[in-house]
Amino acid sequence: MVTAPHSLAARAGLRVLEEGGNAIEAMIAAAATIAVVYPHMNGMGGDNFWLIHSPDKEVTGLDACGGAAGKADIAFYKDRGYESIPSRGNMAALTVAGAVSGWYEAWNFSRESWGGKLPVARLLEDAIYYAENGAAVTRTFSELATTKYQELKDSPGFKENFLIDGELPRIGARFRQQRIADTLKHLAKAGLDDFYRGDLARTLAADLERNETPLRLEDLERHQALRVEPLSVKVAGHRVFNMPPPTQGLASLLLLGVYDRLNITGAESFEYVHALIEATKRSFLIRDKYVTDPLYMDIDPVNFLASTRLDEMAQDIDTDRAMAWPVTNEKGDTVWLGSVDNAGRAVSFIQSIYWELGSGMVLGDSGIVWQNRGTSFSLDPSHHNCLKPYRRPFHTIQPALAHLSDGRVMTYGTMGGEGQPQTQAMIFTRHVMHGQELQSSITAPRWLLGRTWGSEASSLRIENRFDSAIIDALRKAGHQLEVIGDFDELMGHAGALIYHPEGLIEGAADPRSDGVAAGW
């Protein structure tokens, strides 16, 4: 089974499984396809992270996060008159795109550890087809291209790439990307590593330099995806996994660890919502103070997950009153996908170009939209996440996976900037701890504290399907909240798969997305 926020991506992964491919091979096919059919949310110009479950083995993490250019330092921007890194355009494109290296490292892992045999050319087949022949413009693609047009229209290559016959993309229009098709065809022949150390790398580097970004060929050549040990924590007898820094995976685990100590007996109550919101605040305080490129951290993130630390955080929560919350400044734009094969091997995967439509800069020769992830760096040299050459940026994106106490394996996640840890917690607590059906745990109304993709607001927003008594109680407790739509896309696109020991696979997709859980 495969779940993805666009049905064509889920179908691409499912076709691989039907042909005897494994969960990693299915995920590479789905990841390449979602990069084509959801270009406003992700692409080859972004980064990705993987959690890979192999039965009877330790969970493996893959970190495909690109670092800052060697020329990218504080002086580079200060000398050009910038007080902060621009959020859009060529100067926002200062980090290497790691996504393709993630596909490559996962493909190598599949061949080494799972006996994977499908060639790269087969795994890119669907993505090439939809890039060349076109895919229908989705509502989110149309709306974002329209609302962000004035902000992005002067970014190099943006209008040439995203306008269709000179017009903004309308819902249902056929969107073709011949340059992306040609780039994928080249990778199918030359191999995925050609993106960093081959003819494509030289083409990309020349285009990046021509557009006056700080990135150069040597930045691409020095990049490698990393195999890392995930972080994990025990929650209600289950083992939950997430990615280590530079992602906010630590915050996701802290949130669940604190919530577990508050002894909430059921979901869909004031006590449930309040507890998760307050646990979120405590976990974000640690995230915002400490999480950065782990090479620059002087404290092991594992220390924060110690039982005594979690106990202290839980004891700090007032079960009746909301803690005052500062305004934060993050946005995000992402896709989460999951896959499980018939051997019980599972993948939790997330891919992003950071903000909606990334930097907006489209490379002329390859058609790739480059991410603006480097805008998360600070130009203040005293900041814990200040810009330095080769430093990896802070990431909101992080996939989740859990080993449940009854032997089931759960892979789950969502897009949505700061909403990701919160939505992950809602799915896990509703389904695993409070017994809701898997699909119901994703369909159920959600809330968001902080920013998500496409939004400037930093308040607590809550969907209007919550009982009015819960909303009233939250306000009385001091939560400053805004009631929004019933299935509001600000809440992100979530999904989940669960593998049962006897071989059954459950799947769920978010009604807020264009996706599906597809199995056979």
Summary of the structure (lengths in Angstrom):
residues: 520
radius of gyration: 21.4
end to end distance: 6.8
largest distance: 62.2
contacts: 2002
relative contact order: 0.18
helix: 39%
strand: 18%
